[in-house]
Amino acid sequence: MKAEKIDLISSCYVDVSREYPLCAVLLAVCDPEEYLVEQLESLGHQMDVEIDLYLSDDSEISRQHDTNCKALSPKVFRGPKRGFAQNFRFLLEQVERNAEYAAFCDQDDVWDNDKLARAVRSLEEVPRGKPAVYSSRTIECDEALRPLGVSRLPKRPLGFSHALVQNVMAGNTMVLNRAALELLQDANRRIDRVPAHDWWVYQLISGCDGILLFDPEPSLKYRQHRGNVLGANRGIRAAFGRIRHVFGGFYAGWIDANIAALSETEEFLTPQNRRKLHLFKTARKAWLIPRLLGYWKIGIYRQNSAETLALWIAAALGRV
């Protein structure tokens, strides 16, 4: 993806001493005037890390934004205007070699002061050269940042068989180590589009037998408002939304796109997960009994019994 730099539209950084790890923060924005300032201020209060901010503006018109943070010019680009997932993927390509970590950042959240420091401490325990991604729960809030609840904690283990059919690692909480960043940058150049960048990251890192770290403690305030592309995944309304997506064909379309991306980068997968991917593709095209048998061999599942039952009903109906 070719990068086109544009004029500075915002400034916000932490203290630039070199005693702390350097984390590239990938901030994808679109029409950001309403909530961006609060998020930038929370970036300015991050502890025990140095931030290198990469900002891709997908808005039709770029705007000037001022903050009260200590200013240090971010790297700002015009976005590809292909949706939020491709905007984040575009930013991955811009990260320079000096970054030790990389974090995705949504424009309307507010990060806890120790969000990045906690992630870095966890990732520092991973052996050098081993791809790893950190994720956490979030505090779900209304437009005024009044808490509504805490995002769900995964009940079942994370892994490739799960990642094929569900994502629970939210992009706004994700932090990558250097090995994961380089893997994703390489894979990113080989694919065209994915429905969600965080689901793609979860699939690829789990598929290559990378380390998946899920922090049960929230690390940010996740603002819910009418402009959210994807809202909180809880409650009756969200449940009916998931059902509508499955039986309306959207879910199968997302799976199609994910499989296409994984197929272009299957060399990164372990032999076992490569076999699972091939079996998954074959099963989806088979008639009922071979289809269900194929899914059973892969061991696909979702995070609770009700969702797993719904998954198998959808599988029987050819909606996976």
DRENGUVO-322116 format. One record per atom (N, C-alpha, C): y, z, x. Coordinates in steps of 0.001 Angstrom, whole numbers, padded with zeros to 6 digits, always signed. Layout:
<recs>
YZX;...
</recs>
This chain:
<recs>
-001190+000000+000836;+000000+000000+000000;+001250+000000+000878;+002086-000978+000736;+003267-001078+001568;+004310-000072+001132;+004871+000666+002096;+005858+001697+001784;+007266+001133+001894;+008085+001452+000909;+009488+001073+000963;+010327+002336+000856;+010994+002712+001955;+011815+003912+001927;+013093+003653+001135;+013601+004709+000495;+014842+004597-000247;+015773+005722+000171;+016973+005724-000366;+017963+006733-000009;+017494+008115-000409;+017953+009107+000316;+017593+010501+000055;+017992+010888-001373;+017046+011450-002121;+017406+011921-003460;+017217+013418-003608;+016670+014094-002559;+016539+015538-002634;+016321+016104-001254;+016611+017396-001062;+016435+018057+000221;+015956+019474-000001;+014824+019832+000591;+014322+021192+000447;+013188+021429+001413;+013354+022346+002365;+012317+022638+003340;+012309+024107+003699;+011192+024531+004255;+011098+025870+004811;+011602+025845+006240;+011625+027025+006854;+012033+027160+008241;+011162+026280+009137;+011790+025551+010057;+011054+024554+010830;+010680+025057+012215;+010209+026271+012338;+009603+026720+013589;+008216+026126+013678;+007701+025971+014913;+006398+025353+015092;+005288+026389+015216;+005573+027626+014861;+004535+028647+014967;+003575+028627+013800;+003890+027872+012742;+003054+027829+011554;+002361+026476+011414;+001227+026410+010695;+000556+025132+010460;+001456+024184+009674;+001332+022894+009961;+002133+021879+009283;+001350+021307+008114;+001926+021417+006924;+001294+020912+005702;+002163+019819+005097;+001594+018636+004913;+002284+017552+004214;+002175+017808+002714;+003308+017926+002043;+003329+018119+000594;+003663+016776-000047;+002755+016296-000912;+002872+014974-001517;+003369+015124-002946;+004644+014876-003132;+005312+015103-004413;+005557+013760-005103;+004813+013507-006159;+004960+012279-006944;+005840+012586-008151;+006937+011856-008298;+007873+012142-009380;+008116+010895-010218;+008524+011146-011469;+008904+010072-012380;+009877+010663-013391;+011096+010113-013442;+012145+010664-014300;+012220+012179-014126;+012560+012648-012927;+012351+014057-012573;+013500+015004-012857;+014520+014582-013615;+015738+015370-013668;+015574+016753-014304;+014559+016970-015152;+014537+018193-015947;+013987+019416-015219;+012904+019263-014474;+012231+020430-013901;+012105+020409-012378;+012496+019337-011732;+012203+019160-010316;+012861+020215-009437;+014081+020635-009774;+014807+021581-008928;+014024+022881-008757;+013457+023409-009835;+012697+024658-009734;+011491+024499-008820;+010818+023357-008903;+009664+023138-008041;+010090+023036-006575;+011161+022331-006313;+011643+022207-004939;+012029+023574-004364;+012635+024401-005195;+012996+025748-004732;+011748+026560-004400;+010674+026396-005190;+009444+027121-004887;+008813+026622-003592;+008977+025335-003284;+008503+024828-001995;+009278+025471-000851;+010557+025692-001074;+011392+026299-000050;+011071+027743+000242;+010296+028380-000643;+009935+029778-000454;+008495+029960+000034;+007832+028874+000411;+006457+028992+000907;+006429+029772+002218;+005467+030668+002332;+005378+031561+003494;+004348+031047+004497;+004617+031269+005761;+003652+031096+006850;+003105+029687+006981;+003859+028696+006520;+003521+027296+006745;+004807+026530+007008;+004667+025426+007679;+005777+024476+007802;+005486+023312+006879;+006471+022880+006114;+006285+021806+005135;+006933+020519+005624;+006178+019442+005502;+006702+018095+005679;+006598+017433+004312;+007731+017211+003664;+007734+016763+002271;+007791+015244+002174;+006815+014678+001448;+006763+013252+001154;+006985+013096-000343;+008008+012348-000724;+008372+012222-002129;+008357+010753-002526;+007562+010427-003537;+007508+009061-004052;+008063+009048-005462;+009155+008320-005656;+009852+008293-006937;+009424+007045-007716;+008720+007272-008827;+008241+006188-009678;+009204+005878-010815;+010387+006505-010805;+011355+006290-011874;+011924+004875-011800;+012391+004399-012934;+013048+003097-012946;+014355+003145-012160;+015052+004270-012249;+016318+004436-011531;+016227+005708-010703;+016413+005609-009391;+016401+006781-008524;+017689+007568-008708;+017565+008913-008729;+018719+009762-008974;+018917+010739-007835;+020117+011246-007711;+020436+012256-006712;+020094+013635-007270;+019429+014466-006454;+019062+015811-006887;+019444+016801-005811;+020140+017839-006209;+020576+018867-005271;+019772+020132-005494;+019514+020863-004407;+018847+022153-004489;+019628+023156-003663;+019271+024423-003831;+019905+025478-003045;+019082+025861-001824;+018034+025082-001531;+017174+025391-000395;+017820+024959+000903;+017312+025503+001998;+017727+025005+003300;+017308+023551+003407;+018259+022694+003750;+017991+021264+003681;+017396+020735+004980;+016376+019916+004825;+015820+019121+005906;+015283+017878+005241;+015743+016725+005680;+015491+015491+004938;+014015+015225+004714;+013595+015068+003454;+012224+014651+003187;+012069+013156+003432;+010858+012711+003480;+010561+011288+003547;+010415+010813+002108;+011290+009915+001699;+011352+009508+000295;+011057+008014+000180;+010224+007672-000800;+009778+006298-000982;+009926+005881-002428;+010037+004564-002640;+009908+004033-003992;+008431+003991-004342;+008089+004497-005512;+006695+004518-005923;+006179+003146-006303;+004860+003010-006399;+004249+001706-006736;+004352+001338-008204;+004745+002301-009066;+004883+002075-010506;+003576+001563-011132;+002502+002260-010791;+001181+001943-011349;+000541+003182-011957;+001352+004185-012293;+000829+005411-012876;+000738+006535-011857;+000530+007767-012379;+000605+008942-011524;-000483+008958-010452;-001705+008535-010792;-002795+008587-009816;-002533+007662-008645;-002040+006464-008937;-001774+005514-007852;-000543+005947-007044;+000372+006677-007664;+001528+007195-006929;+001080+008230-005896;+000166+009127-006290;-000361+010095-005327;-001175+009403-004240;-001963+008405-004610;-002724+007665-003601;-001791+006948-002630;-000702+006420-003134;+000311+005799-002283;+000844+006803-001263;+001107+008026-001720;+001619+009043-000812;+000618+009413+000276;-000660+009417-000056;-001682+009704+000961;-001535+008780+002164;-001209+007522+001891;-001093+006539+002968;+000089+006812+003888;+001066+007554+003412;+002282+007765+004196;+002195+008967+005138;+001195+009816+004968;+001120+011048+005759;+000881+010722+007232;+001687+011327+008081;+001620+011037+009515;+000549+011884+010197;+000231+011536+011419;-000903+012121+012117;-000671+013570+012534;+000567+014050+012498;+000821+015425+012933;+000509+016462+011862;+000248+016020+010632;-000041+016974+009551;-001438+017554+009725;-001533+018881+009641;-002832+019553+009720;-003480+019685+008344;-002647+019711+007306;-003115+019856+005935;-002253+018969+005038;-002745+018701+003835;-001972+017935+002859;-002220+018511+001479;-001155+018610+000679;-001251+019193-000660;-000585+018264-001671;-001257+018049-002805;-000634+017320-003910;+000307+018259-004661;+001403+017702-005157;+002428+018537-005798;+002973+017832-007032;+002881+018488-008209;+003468+017961-009441;+004924+018402-009542;+005738+017573-010173;+007178+017792-010175;+007634+018950-011050;+006833+019369-012030;+007309+020340-013005;+006607+021682-012938;+005786+021917-011892;+005178+023225-011681;+006119+024123-010891;+005722+025365-010734;+006402+026298-009823;+005324+027007-009027;+005366+026858-007720;+004328+027408-006856;+004582+028870-006526;+003490+029657-006421;+003592+031003-005860;+004006+030889-004394;+004709+031906-003901;+005222+031849-002534;+004121+031713-001480;+002931+032212-001792;+001839+032170-000815;+000796+031111-001158;+001138+030157-002027;+000149+029150-002435;-000451+028429-001242;+000395+027861-000393;-000117+027088+000739;-000749+027989+001791;-000175+029161+002016;-000716+030073+003027;-002138+030493+002660;-002382+030793+001384;-003732+031158+000950;-004700+030011+001149;-004264+028810+000806;-005130+027648+000976;-005454+027417+002445;-004447+027518+003290;-004646+027300+004729;-005611+028330+005298;-005463+029585+004890;-006372+030623+005396;-007823+030298+005027;-008038+029797+003814;-009398+029430+003399;-009914+028233+004195;-009062+027235+004360;-009480+026016+005046;-009678+026231+006542;-009005+027224+007113;-009179+027510+008537;-010596+027984+008862;-011316+028468+007846;-012690+028934+008052;-013690+027785+008119;-013263+026576+007742;-014159+025416+007736;-014290+024878+009161;-015492+024540+009607;-015669+023975+010949;-014808+022733+011155;-014250+022608+012327;-013384+021483+012653;-014140+020161+012462;-013507+019204+011813;-014114+017902+011591;-014894+017799+010292;-015065+018919+009570;-015785+018918+008299;-014779+018749+007158;-014878+017691+006344;-013925+017524+005231;-014013+018693+004260;-012858+019171+003808;-012822+020288+002865;-011596+020161+001974;-011753+020602+000723;-010639+020634-000220;-010615+021996-000896;-009423+022551-000994;-009178+023832-001665;-008559+023547-003026;-008963+024339-004029;-008358+024278-005347;-008313+025688-005915;-007582+025885-006993;-007468+027222-007566;-007235+027137-009070;-007265+028287-009702;-006839+028396-011095;-005310+028325-011152;-004789+028150-012361;-003348+028120-012570;-002975+029049-013721;-001722+029472-013737;-001173+030174-014899;-000521+029124-015787;-001072+028912-016965;-000540+027913-017885;+000649+028510-018622;+001758+027777-018626;+003023+028282-019177;+003623+027279-020156;+004554+027773-020980;+005288+026864-021847;+006450+026253-021069;+007320+025540-021758;+008407+024844-021076;+009352+025796-020345;+009471+027028-020856;+010349+028020-020239;+009622+028869-019203;+008405+028473-018838;+007565+029184-017869;+007094+030547-018373;+007024+030719-019696;+006412+031919-020257;+004891+031738-020234;+004142+032692-019658;+002692+032537-019510;+001973+032395-020850;+001033+031469-020908;+000197+031258-022080;-001245+031681-021834;-001641+031723-020591;-003007+032076-020245;-003334+031565-018848;-004567+031815-018427;-005018+031385-017107;-006064+030296-017294;-006001+029268-016469;-006970+028175-016578;-008389+028687-016381;-009335+027931-016885;-010727+028366-016879;-011315+028404-015469;-012198+029348-015258;-012917+029480-013994;-014245+028732-014127;-014590+027868-013184;-015891+027190-013268;-017044+028189-013354;-017968+027927-014261;-019110+028827-014458;-020345+028363-013691;-020381+027092-013352;-021542+026535-012669;-021118+025972-011320;-022057+025785-010397;-021694+025320-009057;-021006+023957-009088;-020147+023737-008104;-019494+022442-007954;-020365+021556-007063;-020329+020256-007304;-021118+019341-006503;-021060+017935-007069;-021714+017012-006412;-021607+015593-006763;-022190+015295-008144;-023311+015908-008509;-023907+015658-009828;-022962+016086-010946;-022174+017104-010687;-021160+017524-011649;-019941+016608-011583;-019520+016259-010374;-018312+015452-010197;-018440+014068-010830;-019655+013558-010952;-019831+012249-011585;-019357+012239-013025;-019395+013394-013701;-019110+013418-015141;-017972+014354-015532;-017435+015146-014595;-016355+016075-014946;-015593+016481-013695;-014304+016733-013860;-013486+017277-012775;-012954+018643-013170;-013078+019633-012270;-012491+020946-012509;-011553+021356-011370;-011367+020469-010398;-010469+020762-009282;-009133+020079-009567;-008173+020845-010068;-006898+020286-010508;-006072+019811-009317;-005542+018602-009432;-004777+018020-008335;-003567+018830-007934;-002910+019480-008897;-001707+020239-008554;-001999+021494-007749;-003283+021837-007605;-003655+022980-006768;-004331+022551-005467;-004679+021275-005337;-005486+020803-004209;-004739+020844-002879;-005440+021326-001846;-004977+021246-000462;-006140+020716+000370;-005877+019727+001210;-006891+019065+002028;-006754+019479+003480;-007894+019612+004176;-007795+019773+005622;-007678+018393+006261;-007495+018366+007570;-007227+017103+008260;-008397+016132+008113;-009617+016622+008204;-010782+015748+008100;-010865+015104+006720;-010588+015872+005669;-010592+015321+004312;-009469+014302+004138;-008305+014605+004687;-007165+013690+004596;-007501+012347+005237;-008078+012363+006419;-008399+011117+007098;-009479+010338+006350;-010474+011041+005813;-011511+010390+005022;-010902+009695+003808;-010029+010395+003097;-009418+009837+001893;-008478+008685+002221;-007762+008782+003325;-006897+007674+003727;-007718+006413+003993;-008850+006580+004668;-009729+005444+004944;-010288+004875+003648;-010804+005736+002786;-011370+005282+001520;-010311+004648+000630;-009117+005180+000660;-008041+004727-000208;-007696+003258+000016;-007828+002798+001236;-007476+001409+001570;-008494+000415+001024;-009627+000903+000553;-010716+000022+000129;-010827-000111-001385;-010036+000646-002121;-010180+000641-003580;-008883+000192-004228;-008982-000176-005505;-007804-000655-006221;-007165+000420-007089;-007961+001061-007938;-007385+001995-008909;-008412+003052-009288;-007940+004260-009563;-008774+005322-010129;-008009+005942-011294;-008709+006482-012297;-008006+007061-013443;-007282+008352-013109;-007812+009133-012149;-007195+010405-011766;-007478+010647-010285;-006429+010889-009512;-006583+011058-008065;-007397+012296-007727;-007233+013376-008515;-007957+014602-008191;-009453+014463-008474;-009820+013792-009545;-011235+013544-009846;-011860+012711-008727;-011133+011695-008270;-011599+010857-007165;-011808+011684-005896;-010857+012574-005591;-010994+013438-004417;-012232+014318-004548;-012410+014935-005712;-013573+015797-005945;-014871+015013-005758;-014933+013808-006301;-016138+013005-006175;-016427+012643-004719;-015404+012208-004008;-015636+011729-002648;-015958+012870-001686;-015241+013987-001784;-015498+015104-000878;-016852+015741-001179;-017200+015878-002451;-018533+016403-002775;-019613+015405-002378;-019334+014114-002540;-020323+013083-002233;-020641+012970-000761;-019683+013311+000093;-019925+013241+001536;-020406+014579+002081;-020749+015504+001182;-021215+016839+001551;-020107+017643+002232;-018869+017422+001765;-017757+018221+002250;-017751+019602+001609;-016812+020431+002035;-016707+021801+001553;-015746+021849+000363;-016188+022475-000726;-015392+022630-001943;-015047+024104-002095;-013781+024430-001998;-013328+025817-002080;-012554+026000-003374;-013014+026923-004224;-012304+027185-005478;-011869+028641-005503;-010555+028853-005529;-009968+030187-005524;-009871+030700-006962;-010495+031832-007280;-010438+032346-008655;-009069+032908-009032;-008197+033106-008039;-006848+033607-008320;-005879+032436-008500;-004999+032481-009515;-004027+031395-009708;-003068+031278-008522;-002597+030064-008298;-001668+029832-007183;-000344+029222-007631;-000209+028920-008926;+001031+028303-009392;+001180+028465-010896;+002384+028234-011361;+002677+028179-012795;+002651+026718-013215;+001758+026408-014160;+001552+025044-014637;+002290+024892-015953;+003400+024182-015928;+004274+024068-017091;+003724+023057-018092;+003540+023487-019334;+003091+022612-020410;+004294+022153-021228;+004445+020833-021350;+005549+020297-022145;+005166+018915-022638;+005999+018337-023461;+005663+017062-024091;+005543+015930-023086;+006145+016091-021908;+006095+015031-020912;+004874+015059-020022;+004011+016078-020162;+002800+016131-019337;+001928+014907-019580;+001478+014275-018491;+000527+013176-018629;-000827+013717-019049;-001253+014812-018417;-002489+015502-018781;-002157+016963-019001;-002510+017518-020142;-002172+018900-020444;-003290+019855-020083;-003087+021106-020459;-004086+022137-020178;-005384+021814-020924;-006494+022117-020287;-007811+021763-020820;-008433+022961-021531;-007757+023501-022550;-008280+024663-023260;-007878+024588-024724;-008602+025341-025564;-008259+025439-026973;-008920+024365-027826;-008817+024556-029151;-009447+023649-030099;-008852+022246-029995;-007531+022188-029854;-006879+020876-029762;-007389+020098-028556;-007503+020782-027405;-008001+020122-026202;-009452+019697-026379;-010243+020551-027052;-011652+020222-027271;-011785+018962-028130;-011003+018883-029207;-011051+017690-030042;-010537+016466-029280;-009571+016692-028393;-009089+015593-027571;-010175+015037-026669;-010981+015934-026087;-012083+015496-025228;-013121+014724-026045;-013421+015216-027252;-014370+014517-028115;-013862+013116-028461;-012581+013031-028772;-011991+011731-029113;-012074+010764-027936;-011822+011296-026732;-011899+010443-025549;-013319+009930-025320;-014307+010810-025547;-015701+010411-025333;-016112+009342-026336;-015924+009630-027621;-016443+008721-028637;-015500+007544-028901;-014292+007620-028379;-013388+006476-028483;-013524+005499-027338;-014360+005824-026358;-014603+004897-025256;-013763+005131-024020;-012755+006031-024111;-011898+006271-022943;-012703+006874-021795;-013556+007819-022104;-014343+008515-021086;-015223+007534-020317;-015922+006660-021038;-016770+005665-020382;-015937+004729-019517;-014725+004434-019952;-013830+003601-019144;-013436+004280-017845;-013165+005590-017931;-012855+006343-016712;-014060+006354-015766;-015254+006552-016336;-016467+006539-015519;-016636+005174-014846;-016375+004095-015582;-016444+002747-015009;-015555+002636-013765;-014306+003090-013907;-013357+002989-012796;-013778+003859-011617;-014272+005064-011905;-014734+005953-010834;-015913+005348-010082;-016862+004769-010817;-018027+004161-010186;-017614+002977-009315;-016674+002190-009803;-016196+001048-009008;-015607+001521-007683;-014812+002595-007734;-014216+003125-006507;-015273+003699-005579;-016231+004457-006131;-017288+005028-005306;-018155+003936-004690;-018393+002867-005430;-019227+001780-004917;-018578+001091-003728;-017252+001024-003727;-016529+000411-002608;-016542+001298-001369;-016830+002572-001553;-016758+003516-000428;-018047+004310-000278;-019159+003759-000745;-020399+004526-000754;-020909+004830+000653;-020420+004139+001656;-020834+004444+003031;-020436+005856+003443;-019456+006439+002762;-019034+007801+003073;-019965+008849+002452;-020779+008437+001489;-021652+009375+000792;-022894+009681+001630;-023459+010857+001402;-024736+011175+002022;-025812+010270+001414;-026927+010052+002114;-027994+009226+001530;-028445+009725+000158;-028562+011039+000003;-028991+011589-001288;-027989+011261-002390;-026696+011415-002121;-025687+011143-003135;-025491+009647-003357;-025771+008844-002344;-025751+007399-002536;-026848+006992-003518;-028023+007607-003391;-029110+007330-004328;-028727+007772-005744;-028071+008922-005853;-027628+009386-007169;-026640+008403-007794;-025734+007870-006982;-024766+006905-007498;-025473+005656-008004;-026427+005130-007238;-027153+003941-007662;-027948+004218-008931;-028587+005376-009011;-029359+005741-010195;-028446+005893-011407;-027255+006450-011186;-026279+006623-012266;-025853+005258-012811;-025569+004323-011927;-025165+002989-012359;-026290+002296-013130;-027513+002433-012637;-028654+001807-013300;-028918+002432-014668;-028857+003754-014728;-029129+004460-015979;-028130+004092-017065;-026892+003901-016710;-025861+003597-017707;-026119+002266-018410;-026855+001364-017765;-027127+000044-018335;-028501-000038-018997;-029274+001027-018890;-030641+001011-019403;-030672+001356-020899;-031810+001083-021530;-031957+001498-022925;-032271+002989-022963;-032396+003564-024140;-032296+005009-024366;-033171+005867-023442;-034494+005673-023452;-035378+006575-022713;-035147+006484-021204;-035130+005282-020597;-034832+005216-019162;-033438+005748-018817;-032496+005567-019742;-031146+006054-019495;-031134+007573-019382;-031723+008243-020359;-031741+009706-020343;-032581+010231-019189;-033675+009548-018862;-034505+009959-017740;-033741+009841-016429;-032958+008777-016295;-032145+008603-015095;-031116+009702-014948;-030436+010034-016043;-029447+011115-015998;-030117+012451-015652;-031326+012656-016196;-032051+013903-015911;-032401+013995-014430;-032806+012886-013826;-033143+012871-012403;-031922+013184-011541;-030771+012697-011945;-029534+012973-011200;-029138+014437-011355;-029403+015000-012536;-029029+016387-012799;-027593+016556-013220;-027051+015592-013989;-025655+015695-014420;-025473+016907-015342;-024303+017503-015277;-023996+018659-016121;-022487+018853-016166;-022046+019588-017189;-020666+020039-017271;-020659+021557-017134;-019480+022173-017298;-019338+023560-016867;-019781+024609-017874;-020077+024231-019104;-020652+025208-020029;-021684+024516-020906;-022460+025305-021616;-023587+024781-022380;-023149+023827-023486;-022059+024166-024190;-021596+023316-025280;-021155+021948-024759;-020423+021949-023652;-019966+020682-023081;-021135+019869-022538;-022126+020543-021964;-023293+019828-021454;-024089+019214-022598;-024222+019943-023710;-024886+019387-024889;-024130+018160-025389;-022799+018258-025462;-021992+017120-025902;-022157+015933-024949;-022268+016236-023654;-022479+015181-022662;-023779+014432-022937;-024865+015177-023235;-026161+014536-023471;-026173+013762-024787;-025430+014223-025782;-025305+013449-027032;-024566+012151-026746;-023477+012246-025967;-022733+011055-025594;-023611+010112-024767;-024437+010690-023878;-025333+009870-023064;-026333+009120-023940;-026875+009807-024950;-027828+009173-025845;-027189+008033-026622;-025895+008158-026918;-025178+007140-027676;-024575+006068-026782;-024811+006161-025478;-024287+005155-024547;-022800+005270-024314;-022261+006496-024407;-020817+006709-024249;-020458+007359-022910;-021395+007349-021982;-021138+007905-020648;-021035+006756-019657;
</recs>
